[in-house]
Amino acid sequence: MTAPYIIFIVCAGVALLLLMVLKFKLSAFISLLITSIFVGILAGMPLSKITTSIQQGMGGTLGFVATVVGLGAIFGQMLESSGGAKSLAHFLLKKFGKSKASWALMLTGFIVGIPIFLDVGLIILIPIVYALTRDTKHSILYYAIPLLAGLAVTHAMVPPTPGPMAVAEILGVDMGWVVLFGLIIGFPCAVIAGPVFGKYIAGKIHIPAPPELEEAGQDDDDSRPLPSFGIIAIIISSPLLLILMSTFVGVGIKSGTLSDNLFTEILTFIGHPFTALIIATLLAILLCLKRNMSKQTILDLSTKALGPAGIIILVTGAGGVLKQILVDSGIGVMLARSIAESSVPLIVLAWMLSALVRITQGSATVAMITAAGIMAPILPAFNLNQPNIALIVIAIASGATILSHVNDSGFWIVSKYLGMNEKQTLQSWTIMETIISVSGLILTLTISYII
């Protein structure tokens, strides 16, 4: 196969995927599988080999992803139901004061967005935004944009949220490096897109708290005291710290700084994403029990959490199939050679692929998994170390954040809860998402030149 034909196959595959999702409204799971078969046929793979690759790609990816996404979903559901998000918000607002409430909300979103989906975090915390807006007479954007920026950044960049978890597994990178760079790169992105941009756009668009939505997200009859900030901080940080510990222990063993013995083996085991998330989930369940939730309620909440997780798991598995087809057909190696001869940095290519899919079809998860499936077979040819592959994960996450507009469900959720029309949502939420995306790319490139 010649380089132009390889590029044609990849472009045709992406075009077919977008056509099925946008025009024919097929689910991303089915669309990715059909795209994988289409690419395999164009590449000249035997039909029997295509079906074998589908099985291997699906099984190899889901062995990890199904476990961590399922555990992460239950973990987030327990924290949401226990009042953890509100506890964080109240504590930080008290510490920062009303004058710096936008910074407190950005930090709240940044922490809450690690275990909890963006839309859920917004619904839980929007009453606090309404209350601050009524008290200060600021535009609602003054407080909502910082909160949304914090939620959006960690939801896209920091495991254990499903997107970065799935991409990290498809690209074969240690989760600890993704956590580390997600936090390092994500925080300045949240600051720029949150309090900084929020203050600017609030001065341009004045929107009061919508009266008809003032009670949204509030508990009807839950008068129990919220859990303490310290407990919530420990529970949320526990999986991150354990995963980071495991990563650095592994680095120490490879460099000879630490000896490979039973103690380091135990630390590595405890810090594996499986074990770390099991520990964190059990801590969150204990918190719910402490708040006098019945065991049946906890079981029902756990079952409820696995519904959305199932969709993400299947889409991720289909992304693994696309990766396997590209590997088994030989396209990945040939594409890597073509890219090596070009001047486009891998980080920029990963960002562009993710951004293209995101803009055209709306789903950040599908954008991230599609880009990861295309990039995965390319990377081995470049002999990248783990930190550099982790930066590509962050670049993909950044690209998938860009330009949220009318084809993204998040656009309409934000529009509804902030009482904005489409133009105002484009001017605020869409621009905020794009600032995160571009800032993430710039910071990722900068760090890649340093390490």
Contacts in CASP RR format, 6 or more apart in sequence:
PFRMAT RR
TARGET T0000
AUTHOR 0000-0000-0000
METHOD contacts of the structure
MODEL  1
MTAPYIIFIVCAGVALLLLMVLKFKLSAFISLLITSIFVGILAGMPLSKI
TTSIQQGMGGTLGFVATVVGLGAIFGQMLESSGGAKSLAHFLLKKFGKSK
ASWALMLTGFIVGIPIFLDVGLIILIPIVYALTRDTKHSILYYAIPLLAG
LAVTHAMVPPTPGPMAVAEILGVDMGWVVLFGLIIGFPCAVIAGPVFGKY
IAGKIHIPAPPELEEAGQDDDDSRPLPSFGIIAIIISSPLLLILMSTFVG
VGIKSGTLSDNLFTEILTFIGHPFTALIIATLLAILLCLKRNMSKQTILD
LSTKALGPAGIIILVTGAGGVLKQILVDSGIGVMLARSIAESSVPLIVLA
WMLSALVRITQGSATVAMITAAGIMAPILPAFNLNQPNIALIVIAIASGA
TILSHVNDSGFWIVSKYLGMNEKQTLQSWTIMETIISVSGLILTLTISYI
I
1 9 0 8 1.000
1 43 0 8 1.000
1 331 0 8 1.000
1 334 0 8 1.000
3 334 0 8 1.000
3 337 0 8 1.000
3 338 0 8 1.000
6 331 0 8 1.000
6 334 0 8 1.000
6 335 0 8 1.000
6 338 0 8 1.000
7 335 0 8 1.000
7 338 0 8 1.000
9 39 0 8 1.000
9 42 0 8 1.000
9 43 0 8 1.000
9 331 0 8 1.000
10 39 0 8 1.000
10 331 0 8 1.000
10 335 0 8 1.000
10 374 0 8 1.000
12 38 0 8 1.000
12 39 0 8 1.000
12 42 0 8 1.000
13 35 0 8 1.000
13 38 0 8 1.000
13 39 0 8 1.000
14 35 0 8 1.000
14 353 0 8 1.000
14 356 0 8 1.000
14 357 0 8 1.000
14 370 0 8 1.000
14 374 0 8 1.000
16 34 0 8 1.000
16 35 0 8 1.000
16 38 0 8 1.000
17 31 0 8 1.000
17 32 0 8 1.000
17 35 0 8 1.000
17 357 0 8 1.000
17 370 0 8 1.000
18 357 0 8 1.000
18 360 0 8 1.000
18 361 0 8 1.000
20 26 0 8 1.000
20 30 0 8 1.000
20 31 0 8 1.000
20 34 0 8 1.000
20 35 0 8 1.000
21 28 0 8 1.000
21 31 0 8 1.000
21 361 0 8 1.000
21 366 0 8 1.000
22 360 0 8 1.000
22 361 0 8 1.000
22 407 0 8 1.000
26 34 0 8 1.000
28 315 0 8 1.000
28 318 0 8 1.000
28 363 0 8 1.000
28 365 0 8 1.000
28 366 0 8 1.000
29 311 0 8 1.000
29 314 0 8 1.000
29 315 0 8 1.000
29 318 0 8 1.000
31 318 0 8 1.000
32 315 0 8 1.000
32 318 0 8 1.000
32 319 0 8 1.000
32 321 0 8 1.000
32 322 0 8 1.000
32 366 0 8 1.000
32 369 0 8 1.000
32 370 0 8 1.000
33 54 0 8 1.000
33 318 0 8 1.000
33 321 0 8 1.000
35 322 0 8 1.000
36 50 0 8 1.000
36 53 0 8 1.000
36 54 0 8 1.000
36 318 0 8 1.000
36 319 0 8 1.000
36 321 0 8 1.000
36 322 0 8 1.000
36 324 0 8 1.000
36 325 0 8 1.000
37 50 0 8 1.000
37 54 0 8 1.000
37 325 0 8 1.000
39 322 0 8 1.000
39 325 0 8 1.000
39 326 0 8 1.000
39 329 0 8 1.000
39 331 0 8 1.000
40 50 0 8 1.000
40 53 0 8 1.000
40 325 0 8 1.000
40 329 0 8 1.000
41 47 0 8 1.000
41 50 0 8 1.000
43 325 0 8 1.000
43 329 0 8 1.000
43 330 0 8 1.000
43 331 0 8 1.000
44 329 0 8 1.000
45 53 0 8 1.000
45 325 0 8 1.000
45 328 0 8 1.000
45 329 0 8 1.000
49 328 0 8 1.000
50 325 0 8 1.000
53 321 0 8 1.000
53 324 0 8 1.000
53 325 0 8 1.000
53 327 0 8 1.000
53 328 0 8 1.000
54 321 0 8 1.000
54 324 0 8 1.000
54 325 0 8 1.000
56 324 0 8 1.000
57 317 0 8 1.000
57 320 0 8 1.000
57 321 0 8 1.000
57 323 0 8 1.000
57 324 0 8 1.000
58 317 0 8 1.000
58 318 0 8 1.000
58 320 0 8 1.000
58 321 0 8 1.000
59 317 0 8 1.000
60 320 0 8 1.000
61 166 0 8 1.000
61 169 0 8 1.000
61 170 0 8 1.000
61 316 0 8 1.000
61 317 0 8 1.000
61 319 0 8 1.000
61 320 0 8 1.000
61 321 0 8 1.000
61 323 0 8 1.000
62 313 0 8 1.000
62 316 0 8 1.000
62 317 0 8 1.000
64 169 0 8 1.000
64 273 0 8 1.000
65 165 0 8 1.000
65 166 0 8 1.000
65 169 0 8 1.000
65 313 0 8 1.000
65 316 0 8 1.000
65 317 0 8 1.000
66 313 0 8 1.000
67 274 0 8 1.000
68 159 0 8 1.000
68 160 0 8 1.000
68 165 0 8 1.000
68 169 0 8 1.000
68 273 0 8 1.000
68 274 0 8 1.000
68 277 0 8 1.000
69 162 0 8 1.000
69 165 0 8 1.000
69 166 0 8 1.000
69 309 0 8 1.000
69 310 0 8 1.000
69 312 0 8 1.000
69 313 0 8 1.000
69 316 0 8 1.000
70 305 0 8 1.000
70 306 0 8 1.000
70 309 0 8 1.000
70 310 0 8 1.000
70 313 0 8 1.000
71 160 0 8 1.000
71 274 0 8 1.000
71 277 0 8 1.000
71 278 0 8 1.000
71 281 0 8 1.000
72 115 0 8 1.000
72 160 0 8 1.000
72 162 0 8 1.000
72 277 0 8 1.000
72 281 0 8 1.000
72 309 0 8 1.000
73 162 0 8 1.000
73 305 0 8 1.000
73 306 0 8 1.000
73 307 0 8 1.000
73 308 0 8 1.000
73 309 0 8 1.000
74 281 0 8 1.000
74 284 0 8 1.000
74 301 0 8 1.000
74 302 0 8 1.000
74 305 0 8 1.000
74 306 0 8 1.000
75 115 0 8 1.000
75 160 0 8 1.000
75 239 0 8 1.000
75 277 0 8 1.000
75 280 0 8 1.000
75 281 0 8 1.000
75 284 0 8 1.000
76 115 0 8 1.000
76 116 0 8 1.000
76 284 0 8 1.000
76 305 0 8 1.000
77 301 0 8 1.000
77 302 0 8 1.000
77 304 0 8 1.000
77 305 0 8 1.000
78 281 0 8 1.000
78 284 0 8 1.000
78 285 0 8 1.000
78 287 0 8 1.000
78 288 0 8 1.000
78 298 0 8 1.000
78 301 0 8 1.000
78 302 0 8 1.000
79 85 0 8 1.000
79 115 0 8 1.000
79 116 0 8 1.000
79 232 0 8 1.000
79 235 0 8 1.000
79 236 0 8 1.000
79 284 0 8 1.000
79 287 0 8 1.000
80 116 0 8 1.000
80 120 0 8 1.000
80 121 0 8 1.000
80 124 0 8 1.000
81 288 0 8 1.000
81 293 0 8 1.000
81 301 0 8 1.000
82 227 0 8 1.000
82 284 0 8 1.000
82 287 0 8 1.000
82 288 0 8 1.000
82 291 0 8 1.000
82 293 0 8 1.000
83 124 0 8 1.000
83 226 0 8 1.000
83 227 0 8 1.000
83 291 0 8 1.000
84 226 0 8 1.000
84 227 0 8 1.000
84 232 0 8 1.000
85 108 0 8 1.000
85 112 0 8 1.000
85 116 0 8 1.000
85 121 0 8 1.000
85 124 0 8 1.000
85 125 0 8 1.000
86 124 0 8 1.000
86 125 0 8 1.000
86 128 0 8 1.000
86 226 0 8 1.000
87 226 0 8 1.000
87 227 0 8 1.000
87 228 0 8 1.000
87 229 0 8 1.000
87 232 0 8 1.000
88 108 0 8 1.000
88 111 0 8 1.000
88 112 0 8 1.000
88 229 0 8 1.000
88 232 0 8 1.000
88 233 0 8 1.000
89 104 0 8 1.000
89 105 0 8 1.000
89 108 0 8 1.000
89 112 0 8 1.000
89 125 0 8 1.000
89 128 0 8 1.000
90 128 0 8 1.000
90 226 0 8 1.000
91 229 0 8 1.000
92 104 0 8 1.000
92 105 0 8 1.000
92 107 0 8 1.000
92 108 0 8 1.000
92 229 0 8 1.000
93 101 0 8 1.000
93 104 0 8 1.000
93 105 0 8 1.000
93 108 0 8 1.000
93 128 0 8 1.000
93 132 0 8 1.000
95 104 0 8 1.000
96 103 0 8 1.000
96 104 0 8 1.000
97 104 0 8 1.000
98 132 0 8 1.000
98 135 0 8 1.000
98 136 0 8 1.000
101 132 0 8 1.000
101 136 0 8 1.000
101 143 0 8 1.000
102 142 0 8 1.000
102 143 0 8 1.000
102 146 0 8 1.000
102 194 0 8 1.000
102 195 0 8 1.000
102 198 0 8 1.000
102 199 0 8 1.000
103 146 0 8 1.000
103 195 0 8 1.000
105 125 0 8 1.000
105 128 0 8 1.000
105 129 0 8 1.000
105 143 0 8 1.000
105 146 0 8 1.000
105 147 0 8 1.000
106 146 0 8 1.000
106 147 0 8 1.000
106 149 0 8 1.000
106 150 0 8 1.000
106 190 0 8 1.000
106 191 0 8 1.000
106 194 0 8 1.000
106 195 0 8 1.000
107 150 0 8 1.000
108 125 0 8 1.000
108 147 0 8 1.000
108 150 0 8 1.000
109 121 0 8 1.000
109 125 0 8 1.000
109 147 0 8 1.000
109 149 0 8 1.000
109 150 0 8 1.000
109 151 0 8 1.000
109 154 0 8 1.000
110 150 0 8 1.000
110 151 0 8 1.000
110 153 0 8 1.000
110 154 0 8 1.000
110 186 0 8 1.000
110 187 0 8 1.000
110 190 0 8 1.000
111 154 0 8 1.000
111 233 0 8 1.000
111 236 0 8 1.000
112 121 0 8 1.000
112 124 0 8 1.000
112 125 0 8 1.000
112 151 0 8 1.000
113 121 0 8 1.000
113 150 0 8 1.000
113 151 0 8 1.000
113 154 0 8 1.000
113 155 0 8 1.000
113 158 0 8 1.000
113 161 0 8 1.000
114 154 0 8 1.000
114 158 0 8 1.000
114 160 0 8 1.000
114 161 0 8 1.000
114 236 0 8 1.000
114 240 0 8 1.000
115 160 0 8 1.000
115 161 0 8 1.000
115 236 0 8 1.000
116 124 0 8 1.000
117 155 0 8 1.000
117 161 0 8 1.000
117 308 0 8 1.000
118 148 0 8 1.000
118 151 0 8 1.000
118 152 0 8 1.000
118 155 0 8 1.000
118 410 0 8 1.000
119 409 0 8 1.000
119 410 0 8 1.000
119 413 0 8 1.000
121 151 0 8 1.000
122 147 0 8 1.000
122 148 0 8 1.000
122 151 0 8 1.000
122 413 0 8 1.000
122 414 0 8 1.000
122 417 0 8 1.000
123 216 0 8 1.000
123 217 0 8 1.000
123 417 0 8 1.000
124 217 0 8 1.000
125 147 0 8 1.000
126 144 0 8 1.000
126 213 0 8 1.000
126 216 0 8 1.000
126 217 0 8 1.000
126 417 0 8 1.000
127 214 0 8 1.000
127 215 0 8 1.000
127 216 0 8 1.000
127 217 0 8 1.000
127 218 0 8 1.000
128 143 0 8 1.000
129 140 0 8 1.000
129 143 0 8 1.000
129 144 0 8 1.000
129 147 0 8 1.000
129 209 0 8 1.000
130 140 0 8 1.000
130 209 0 8 1.000
130 210 0 8 1.000
130 213 0 8 1.000
130 214 0 8 1.000
131 209 0 8 1.000
132 138 0 8 1.000
132 143 0 8 1.000
133 139 0 8 1.000
133 140 0 8 1.000
133 142 0 8 1.000
133 143 0 8 1.000
133 208 0 8 1.000
133 209 0 8 1.000
134 208 0 8 1.000
134 209 0 8 1.000
136 142 0 8 1.000
138 202 0 8 1.000
139 202 0 8 1.000
139 203 0 8 1.000
139 205 0 8 1.000
139 206 0 8 1.000
139 207 0 8 1.000
139 208 0 8 1.000
140 207 0 8 1.000
140 208 0 8 1.000
140 209 0 8 1.000
140 210 0 8 1.000
140 418 0 8 1.000
140 419 0 8 1.000
141 198 0 8 1.000
141 201 0 8 1.000
141 202 0 8 1.000
141 205 0 8 1.000
141 207 0 8 1.000
141 418 0 8 1.000
141 428 0 8 1.000
142 198 0 8 1.000
142 199 0 8 1.000
142 202 0 8 1.000
142 203 0 8 1.000
144 414 0 8 1.000
144 418 0 8 1.000
145 193 0 8 1.000
145 194 0 8 1.000
145 197 0 8 1.000
145 198 0 8 1.000
145 201 0 8 1.000
145 202 0 8 1.000
145 428 0 8 1.000
145 429 0 8 1.000
145 432 0 8 1.000
146 190 0 8 1.000
146 194 0 8 1.000
146 195 0 8 1.000
146 198 0 8 1.000
148 194 0 8 1.000
148 414 0 8 1.000
148 429 0 8 1.000
148 432 0 8 1.000
149 189 0 8 1.000
149 190 0 8 1.000
149 193 0 8 1.000
149 194 0 8 1.000
149 197 0 8 1.000
149 432 0 8 1.000
149 436 0 8 1.000
150 190 0 8 1.000
150 194 0 8 1.000
152 190 0 8 1.000
152 193 0 8 1.000
152 401 0 8 1.000
152 432 0 8 1.000
152 433 0 8 1.000
152 436 0 8 1.000
153 186 0 8 1.000
153 187 0 8 1.000
153 189 0 8 1.000
153 190 0 8 1.000
153 193 0 8 1.000
153 436 0 8 1.000
154 161 0 8 1.000
154 182 0 8 1.000
154 186 0 8 1.000
154 190 0 8 1.000
155 161 0 8 1.000
156 163 0 8 1.000
156 164 0 8 1.000
156 364 0 8 1.000
156 368 0 8 1.000
156 397 0 8 1.000
156 398 0 8 1.000
156 400 0 8 1.000
156 401 0 8 1.000
156 436 0 8 1.000
157 164 0 8 1.000
157 181 0 8 1.000
157 182 0 8 1.000
157 185 0 8 1.000
157 186 0 8 1.000
157 394 0 8 1.000
157 397 0 8 1.000
157 398 0 8 1.000
158 164 0 8 1.000
158 178 0 8 1.000
158 179 0 8 1.000
158 182 0 8 1.000
158 183 0 8 1.000
158 186 0 8 1.000
158 240 0 8 1.000
159 165 0 8 1.000
159 168 0 8 1.000
159 175 0 8 1.000
159 176 0 8 1.000
159 178 0 8 1.000
159 179 0 8 1.000
159 240 0 8 1.000
159 243 0 8 1.000
159 273 0 8 1.000
160 239 0 8 1.000
160 273 0 8 1.000
160 277 0 8 1.000
162 309 0 8 1.000
162 312 0 8 1.000
162 316 0 8 1.000
162 365 0 8 1.000
163 312 0 8 1.000
163 364 0 8 1.000
163 365 0 8 1.000
163 368 0 8 1.000
163 369 0 8 1.000
163 397 0 8 1.000
164 178 0 8 1.000
164 182 0 8 1.000
164 368 0 8 1.000
164 393 0 8 1.000
164 394 0 8 1.000
164 397 0 8 1.000
165 175 0 8 1.000
165 273 0 8 1.000
166 312 0 8 1.000
166 316 0 8 1.000
166 365 0 8 1.000
166 368 0 8 1.000
166 369 0 8 1.000
166 372 0 8 1.000
167 368 0 8 1.000
167 369 0 8 1.000
167 371 0 8 1.000
167 372 0 8 1.000
167 393 0 8 1.000
167 396 0 8 1.000
167 397 0 8 1.000
168 174 0 8 1.000
168 175 0 8 1.000
168 178 0 8 1.000
168 390 0 8 1.000
168 393 0 8 1.000
169 316 0 8 1.000
170 316 0 8 1.000
170 319 0 8 1.000
170 320 0 8 1.000
170 323 0 8 1.000
170 369 0 8 1.000
170 372 0 8 1.000
170 373 0 8 1.000
170 376 0 8 1.000
171 372 0 8 1.000
171 375 0 8 1.000
171 376 0 8 1.000
171 379 0 8 1.000
171 389 0 8 1.000
171 392 0 8 1.000
171 393 0 8 1.000
172 376 0 8 1.000
172 389 0 8 1.000
173 386 0 8 1.000
173 389 0 8 1.000
173 390 0 8 1.000
173 393 0 8 1.000
174 247 0 8 1.000
174 386 0 8 1.000
174 390 0 8 1.000
175 243 0 8 1.000
175 247 0 8 1.000
175 273 0 8 1.000
176 243 0 8 1.000
176 244 0 8 1.000
176 246 0 8 1.000
176 247 0 8 1.000
176 390 0 8 1.000
177 247 0 8 1.000
177 386 0 8 1.000
177 387 0 8 1.000
177 389 0 8 1.000
177 390 0 8 1.000
178 390 0 8 1.000
178 393 0 8 1.000
178 394 0 8 1.000
179 240 0 8 1.000
179 243 0 8 1.000
179 244 0 8 1.000
179 247 0 8 1.000
180 244 0 8 1.000
180 247 0 8 1.000
180 390 0 8 1.000
181 387 0 8 1.000
181 390 0 8 1.000
181 391 0 8 1.000
181 393 0 8 1.000
181 394 0 8 1.000
181 444 0 8 1.000
181 447 0 8 1.000
182 394 0 8 1.000
182 397 0 8 1.000
183 240 0 8 1.000
184 447 0 8 1.000
185 394 0 8 1.000
185 440 0 8 1.000
185 443 0 8 1.000
185 444 0 8 1.000
185 447 0 8 1.000
186 440 0 8 1.000
186 443 0 8 1.000
188 439 0 8 1.000
188 443 0 8 1.000
189 398 0 8 1.000
189 435 0 8 1.000
189 436 0 8 1.000
189 439 0 8 1.000
189 440 0 8 1.000
189 443 0 8 1.000
190 436 0 8 1.000
192 435 0 8 1.000
192 436 0 8 1.000
192 439 0 8 1.000
193 432 0 8 1.000
193 433 0 8 1.000
193 435 0 8 1.000
193 436 0 8 1.000
193 439 0 8 1.000
194 432 0 8 1.000
197 431 0 8 1.000
197 432 0 8 1.000
197 435 0 8 1.000
198 428 0 8 1.000
198 432 0 8 1.000
201 427 0 8 1.000
201 428 0 8 1.000
201 431 0 8 1.000
201 432 0 8 1.000
204 427 0 8 1.000
205 420 0 8 1.000
205 424 0 8 1.000
205 427 0 8 1.000
205 428 0 8 1.000
207 418 0 8 1.000
207 419 0 8 1.000
207 420 0 8 1.000
207 424 0 8 1.000
210 417 0 8 1.000
210 418 0 8 1.000
210 419 0 8 1.000
213 416 0 8 1.000
213 417 0 8 1.000
213 419 0 8 1.000
216 417 0 8 1.000
224 291 0 8 1.000
224 292 0 8 1.000
227 287 0 8 1.000
227 290 0 8 1.000
227 291 0 8 1.000
231 287 0 8 1.000
234 283 0 8 1.000
235 280 0 8 1.000
235 283 0 8 1.000
235 284 0 8 1.000
235 287 0 8 1.000
236 280 0 8 1.000
238 276 0 8 1.000
238 279 0 8 1.000
238 280 0 8 1.000
238 283 0 8 1.000
239 273 0 8 1.000
239 276 0 8 1.000
239 277 0 8 1.000
239 279 0 8 1.000
239 280 0 8 1.000
242 270 0 8 1.000
242 271 0 8 1.000
242 275 0 8 1.000
242 276 0 8 1.000
242 279 0 8 1.000
242 280 0 8 1.000
243 271 0 8 1.000
243 272 0 8 1.000
243 273 0 8 1.000
243 276 0 8 1.000
245 267 0 8 1.000
245 270 0 8 1.000
245 271 0 8 1.000
246 267 0 8 1.000
246 268 0 8 1.000
246 270 0 8 1.000
246 271 0 8 1.000
246 272 0 8 1.000
246 276 0 8 1.000
249 258 0 8 1.000
249 264 0 8 1.000
249 267 0 8 1.000
249 268 0 8 1.000
250 258 0 8 1.000
250 264 0 8 1.000
250 268 0 8 1.000
252 258 0 8 1.000
253 259 0 8 1.000
253 260 0 8 1.000
253 264 0 8 1.000
258 264 0 8 1.000
269 275 0 8 1.000
270 276 0 8 1.000
270 279 0 8 1.000
285 298 0 8 1.000
288 297 0 8 1.000
288 298 0 8 1.000
288 301 0 8 1.000
289 295 0 8 1.000
289 298 0 8 1.000
312 365 0 8 1.000
315 365 0 8 1.000
315 366 0 8 1.000
315 369 0 8 1.000
316 369 0 8 1.000
317 369 0 8 1.000
318 369 0 8 1.000
319 369 0 8 1.000
319 370 0 8 1.000
319 372 0 8 1.000
319 373 0 8 1.000
320 369 0 8 1.000
320 373 0 8 1.000
320 376 0 8 1.000
322 370 0 8 1.000
322 373 0 8 1.000
322 374 0 8 1.000
323 372 0 8 1.000
323 373 0 8 1.000
323 374 0 8 1.000
323 376 0 8 1.000
323 377 0 8 1.000
325 331 0 8 1.000
326 332 0 8 1.000
326 335 0 8 1.000
326 373 0 8 1.000
326 374 0 8 1.000
326 376 0 8 1.000
326 377 0 8 1.000
327 376 0 8 1.000
327 377 0 8 1.000
330 377 0 8 1.000
331 377 0 8 1.000
332 377 0 8 1.000
332 378 0 8 1.000
332 381 0 8 1.000
333 377 0 8 1.000
333 381 0 8 1.000
335 377 0 8 1.000
335 378 0 8 1.000
336 377 0 8 1.000
336 378 0 8 1.000
336 379 0 8 1.000
336 380 0 8 1.000
336 381 0 8 1.000
336 382 0 8 1.000
337 381 0 8 1.000
339 346 0 8 1.000
339 349 0 8 1.000
339 378 0 8 1.000
340 381 0 8 1.000
340 382 0 8 1.000
345 445 0 8 1.000
345 448 0 8 1.000
346 375 0 8 1.000
346 378 0 8 1.000
346 379 0 8 1.000
346 382 0 8 1.000
346 384 0 8 1.000
346 392 0 8 1.000
347 391 0 8 1.000
347 392 0 8 1.000
347 395 0 8 1.000
347 441 0 8 1.000
347 444 0 8 1.000
347 445 0 8 1.000
347 448 0 8 1.000
348 395 0 8 1.000
348 441 0 8 1.000
348 445 0 8 1.000
349 375 0 8 1.000
350 371 0 8 1.000
350 375 0 8 1.000
350 392 0 8 1.000
350 395 0 8 1.000
350 396 0 8 1.000
351 395 0 8 1.000
351 396 0 8 1.000
351 398 0 8 1.000
351 399 0 8 1.000
351 437 0 8 1.000
351 441 0 8 1.000
351 444 0 8 1.000
352 399 0 8 1.000
353 370 0 8 1.000
353 371 0 8 1.000
353 374 0 8 1.000
353 375 0 8 1.000
353 396 0 8 1.000
354 367 0 8 1.000
354 368 0 8 1.000
354 370 0 8 1.000
354 371 0 8 1.000
354 395 0 8 1.000
354 396 0 8 1.000
354 397 0 8 1.000
354 398 0 8 1.000
354 399 0 8 1.000
354 400 0 8 1.000
355 367 0 8 1.000
355 399 0 8 1.000
355 400 0 8 1.000
355 402 0 8 1.000
355 403 0 8 1.000
355 437 0 8 1.000
356 367 0 8 1.000
357 366 0 8 1.000
357 367 0 8 1.000
357 370 0 8 1.000
357 371 0 8 1.000
357 400 0 8 1.000
358 364 0 8 1.000
358 367 0 8 1.000
358 399 0 8 1.000
358 400 0 8 1.000
358 401 0 8 1.000
358 402 0 8 1.000
358 403 0 8 1.000
359 402 0 8 1.000
359 403 0 8 1.000
359 405 0 8 1.000
360 407 0 8 1.000
361 367 0 8 1.000
361 407 0 8 1.000
362 404 0 8 1.000
362 405 0 8 1.000
362 407 0 8 1.000
362 408 0 8 1.000
363 408 0 8 1.000
364 400 0 8 1.000
364 401 0 8 1.000
364 408 0 8 1.000
365 400 0 8 1.000
367 399 0 8 1.000
367 400 0 8 1.000
368 396 0 8 1.000
368 397 0 8 1.000
368 400 0 8 1.000
371 396 0 8 1.000
371 399 0 8 1.000
371 400 0 8 1.000
372 393 0 8 1.000
372 396 0 8 1.000
375 392 0 8 1.000
375 396 0 8 1.000
379 389 0 8 1.000
379 392 0 8 1.000
384 392 0 8 1.000
387 451 0 8 1.000
388 448 0 8 1.000
388 451 0 8 1.000
391 444 0 8 1.000
391 447 0 8 1.000
391 448 0 8 1.000
391 451 0 8 1.000
394 440 0 8 1.000
394 444 0 8 1.000
395 440 0 8 1.000
395 441 0 8 1.000
395 444 0 8 1.000
398 436 0 8 1.000
398 437 0 8 1.000
398 438 0 8 1.000
398 439 0 8 1.000
398 440 0 8 1.000
398 441 0 8 1.000
398 444 0 8 1.000
399 437 0 8 1.000
399 441 0 8 1.000
401 433 0 8 1.000
401 434 0 8 1.000
401 436 0 8 1.000
401 437 0 8 1.000
402 433 0 8 1.000
402 434 0 8 1.000
402 437 0 8 1.000
402 438 0 8 1.000
403 430 0 8 1.000
403 433 0 8 1.000
403 434 0 8 1.000
403 437 0 8 1.000
404 410 0 8 1.000
404 411 0 8 1.000
404 429 0 8 1.000
404 430 0 8 1.000
404 433 0 8 1.000
405 411 0 8 1.000
405 426 0 8 1.000
405 430 0 8 1.000
406 412 0 8 1.000
406 422 0 8 1.000
411 425 0 8 1.000
411 429 0 8 1.000
411 430 0 8 1.000
414 420 0 8 1.000
414 425 0 8 1.000
414 429 0 8 1.000
415 421 0 8 1.000
415 422 0 8 1.000
415 424 0 8 1.000
415 425 0 8 1.000
415 429 0 8 1.000
418 425 0 8 1.000
418 428 0 8 1.000
418 429 0 8 1.000
420 428 0 8 1.000
420 429 0 8 1.000
END
